[in-house]
Amino acid sequence: MPDSKLLNIADQFRGLPMEDLIGAPLTAACNAQEMLASTTINFIERVCFQQNGNSTPKYEIRTVPFSFKQQEGNEQKTYKVEVPLMSIINIPSLQITDVDINFSMEVKSSFSESSKDEMEASTQVETELNAGLFKMKAKMSGSISSSKESTRKSDNSAKYDVNVMAKQLPPPEGLSRVLDMLDQCIMPIPAET
């Protein structure tokens, strides 16, 4: 006969907010990906470009100018080079690659109850016997007892894990093409002496 105090295990899983348990980490990962993309855009605008005043185009590529000397025959010539900054630094391009959601719930369908039953019975008999010169008395006593105890306990536990992994990805195709164009523009020019 099922005990009314014992919970049905299936009832423990009813009403769990599965949309929140699964959807909330995925929404957070999507929002984080948007923030990562925004960080890349802001980095490129702040570090790799500089404003060109009020003229068009609005931005021009920030360059690092330097010069070097090279021996050519009996002469030593000085050359100047301007290298686009974006071609010599790593541009942050993080992307969330994995979202792993683990939910486990352990249900022990029991509760804490303690009951104890005790029974005890005793008896005493006394008898006397007279046989001529002999007299005899007898006393008998006896007892019996019984004890029964039972205990049940209830435990519920849940575990919820969310693991997110992000990796630095290679530059997107459009940025790679821009970097290729800039690399072709890097050319030393003779310095004026």
matplotlib code that plots the C-alpha trace (Angstrom):
import matplotlib.pyplot as plt

x = [0.0, 1.6, 2.2, 0.5, 3.5, 5.8, 6.1, 5.6, 9.1, 7.5, 5.8, 9.3, 10.1, 6.8, 6.8, 10.6, 11.3, 13.1, 12.9, 14.8, 17.2, 18.2, 17.3, 18.9, 22.5, 22.0, 20.7, 23.6, 26.0, 24.4, 24.6, 28.2, 29.0, 27.5, 29.7, 32.8, 32.0, 31.5, 34.8, 36.5, 34.9, 35.8, 39.4, 39.7, 38.2, 40.2, 43.6, 43.9, 42.2, 42.5, 39.9, 40.6, 39.0, 35.7, 36.8, 35.7, 36.7, 36.1, 39.0, 42.4, 44.6, 47.0, 50.6, 53.9, 56.6, 60.2, 63.4, 66.3, 69.7, 70.8, 74.2, 74.0, 77.4, 79.7, 76.9, 74.7, 71.1, 68.4, 64.8, 61.5, 58.6, 55.1, 53.6, 49.8, 49.3, 46.6, 49.0, 51.5, 49.2, 46.7, 43.2, 41.0, 38.5, 37.1, 34.1, 32.1, 32.6, 30.8, 28.0, 27.5, 24.5, 24.3, 21.3, 21.0, 18.4, 18.4, 15.1, 14.9, 11.3, 11.3, 10.6, 11.6, 9.2, 9.9, 7.5, 7.9, 5.5, 6.0, 4.1, 4.6, 2.8, 3.6, 1.9, 2.6, 1.2, 1.6, 0.5, 0.8, 0.8, 0.3, 1.2, 1.3, 4.4, 5.5, 4.4, 5.5, 5.1, 5.8, 5.9, 6.2, 6.3, 6.9, 7.0, 7.2, 8.0, 8.1, 9.5, 9.4, 10.9, 11.1, 12.7, 12.4, 14.2, 13.7, 16.4, 16.1, 19.1, 19.8, 23.0, 23.2, 26.3, 26.9, 30.3, 31.2, 34.3, 35.7, 38.6, 40.6, 39.7, 41.6, 40.6, 37.4, 37.8, 37.0, 39.7, 42.2, 41.7, 42.2, 45.4, 46.6, 46.0, 47.9, 50.8, 51.1, 51.3, 54.2, 57.2, 60.4, 61.0, 64.4, 64.6, 65.5, 69.0]
y = [0.0, 3.3, 5.8, 9.2, 11.0, 9.6, 11.9, 10.7, 11.0, 12.3, 15.1, 16.4, 17.2, 18.9, 22.7, 23.0, 26.2, 24.4, 27.5, 29.5, 26.7, 26.2, 29.5, 31.9, 30.7, 30.6, 34.2, 35.3, 33.7, 35.5, 38.8, 38.1, 37.4, 40.7, 42.4, 40.6, 41.8, 45.4, 45.2, 44.3, 47.2, 49.7, 48.4, 48.9, 52.4, 53.6, 51.9, 51.4, 54.5, 58.2, 60.9, 62.8, 66.1, 66.9, 65.7, 62.6, 59.8, 60.3, 58.0, 57.3, 54.4, 55.1, 54.3, 53.8, 55.8, 54.7, 54.9, 52.5, 52.6, 50.2, 49.8, 49.9, 49.5, 52.1, 54.3, 54.0, 55.1, 56.0, 54.9, 55.8, 53.4, 53.9, 50.7, 50.5, 49.8, 47.2, 45.1, 44.6, 44.1, 41.4, 42.6, 41.0, 38.7, 36.5, 34.3, 32.0, 28.6, 26.3, 26.6, 23.5, 23.3, 20.5, 20.0, 17.0, 16.5, 13.7, 12.8, 10.4, 9.8, 9.4, 11.4, 11.4, 9.5, 7.5, 5.1, 2.8, 0.0, -1.7, -4.6, -6.2, -9.0, -10.7, -13.3, -14.8, -18.1, -19.3, -22.8, -24.8, -28.6, -30.5, -34.2, -35.5, -34.4, -32.5, -29.1, -27.5, -24.0, -23.1, -19.7, -19.1, -15.8, -14.9, -11.9, -11.2, -8.0, -6.8, -3.6, -2.4, 0.9, 2.3, 5.5, 7.0, 10.1, 12.5, 14.2, 16.4, 17.8, 19.6, 20.6, 23.1, 23.8, 26.2, 26.1, 28.7, 28.5, 31.3, 31.3, 33.9, 33.4, 34.4, 37.7, 37.7, 37.6, 41.3, 42.4, 39.9, 41.5, 45.0, 43.8, 42.3, 45.6, 47.5, 45.0, 45.8, 49.5, 49.1, 50.1, 51.9, 55.3, 57.1, 59.7, 63.2, 64.2]
z = [0.0, -1.1, 1.7, 1.1, 2.6, -0.1, -3.1, -6.6, -8.3, -11.5, -9.5, -8.5, -12.1, -13.0, -12.9, -13.4, -15.4, -18.3, -20.5, -17.9, -17.1, -20.7, -22.3, -19.8, -20.3, -24.1, -24.1, -21.9, -24.3, -27.2, -25.4, -24.5, -28.2, -29.1, -26.5, -27.8, -31.4, -30.1, -28.3, -31.6, -33.4, -30.7, -30.7, -34.4, -34.3, -31.3, -32.0, -35.7, -37.1, -36.4, -37.3, -40.4, -39.2, -40.9, -44.3, -46.1, -45.5, -41.8, -40.7, -41.9, -41.0, -38.1, -39.2, -37.4, -39.2, -38.9, -40.8, -41.5, -43.2, -45.8, -47.5, -51.3, -52.9, -51.4, -50.2, -47.1, -47.9, -45.4, -46.1, -44.5, -44.0, -42.7, -41.4, -40.8, -37.1, -37.7, -39.7, -36.8, -33.8, -32.8, -33.1, -30.4, -32.1, -29.4, -30.1, -27.9, -29.4, -26.9, -24.4, -22.3, -19.9, -17.4, -15.1, -12.8, -10.1, -7.6, -5.9, -3.0, -2.4, 1.3, 4.4, 8.1, 10.3, 13.5, 15.1, 18.0, 19.2, 22.5, 24.1, 27.5, 29.3, 32.6, 34.9, 38.3, 39.7, 43.3, 44.4, 47.7, 48.1, 51.4, 51.5, 55.0, 56.7, 53.6, 52.6, 49.4, 48.0, 44.4, 42.8, 39.1, 37.2, 33.6, 31.3, 27.6, 25.8, 22.1, 20.6, 16.9, 15.6, 12.0, 10.5, 7.0, 5.7, 2.8, 0.7, -2.4, -4.2, -7.5, -9.5, -12.3, -14.3, -17.2, -19.0, -21.6, -23.8, -26.0, -28.4, -30.3, -34.0, -37.1, -38.6, -40.6, -44.4, -44.9, -42.4, -44.0, -47.4, -45.9, -44.2, -47.6, -49.3, -46.6, -46.8, -50.5, -49.7, -47.3, -49.3, -48.2, -49.9, -50.0, -47.3, -48.4, -47.4]

ax = plt.figure().add_subplot(projection="3d")
ax.plot(x, y, z, "-o")
ax.set_aspect("equal")
plt.show()
